[in-house]
Structures are given as C-alpha cells and as structure tokens.
Amino acid sequence: MRYQTSHGAEKHTFTGPLLSDVLQLAEPRIDPDVKNAQLRLVVTATGSDGYRAALAWAELDPAFSGKKVLLAVTQDSTKLDKEGPRLVVPGDVKGGRYVSGVVRLHVGDTDALDPA
C-alpha cells in the first residue's frame, strides 16, 4: 500500500485480520428497530502513544462501503509483535489513520458526540 507521511511517500505490504471481523467478534449492539442504526456508529483506534483515529462504521460494513481496513500484525513480512498491531486504511492518500501499536478499539454511537 502506498500513502504519504510527514517523511514523504511510503510503500509497505501489511497482513492481518480485517478490522470488521475483529469488531464482529466483540458483538457490538446495533438496535434492529432503528433504520440503518449501524450508520450512527463510529470506530476509534488508539495507539500506545495516545494517537487516535476514527472511522465511520459504514466504511467497514460490507453492505455499505466495505473498505478492507486491516488490523495489521505484519509489515513487509516482519511481525509487529514488539509495537503491537497497526490500523491500516487502504485507499487513504495520507497515512494519518494508520495507528501504530493499537491498544484500544472503541465502537460508539454518534449520539454521544452530539452536545444537544
């Protein structure tokens, strides 16, 4: 995958499970009585350094965008055991949502973001 960083262009090969598969194992509660309730969900990934990035659930959901976002465990055939898994968002021009050393994933409803 190619993406831009503050150090210039980078190209790497990542492997690992799809983030959507990992999140399904957590069995997030989605209200079946609310039309397209999953579209109200936001996923955040936090790295060991406190860096955080967000994705809309619809980006991951195969019924909507179905982006193949990874929770990578290898980079260029090297295991990421020491630093931890990396969030990898293919298709992003910049690597801003590539979160290194993921220590927390959170799924929340956008209502929690609305101050009204």
ABEGO torsion letter per residue (X at the ends): XBBBBAAEBBBBBBBEBBAAAAAAAAGBBBBAABBGAAAABBBBBBBAAGBBBBBBAAAABAABAGBBBBBBABBGGBBAAAAEBBBBBBGBABAAABBBGBABBBBBBAAAABAX
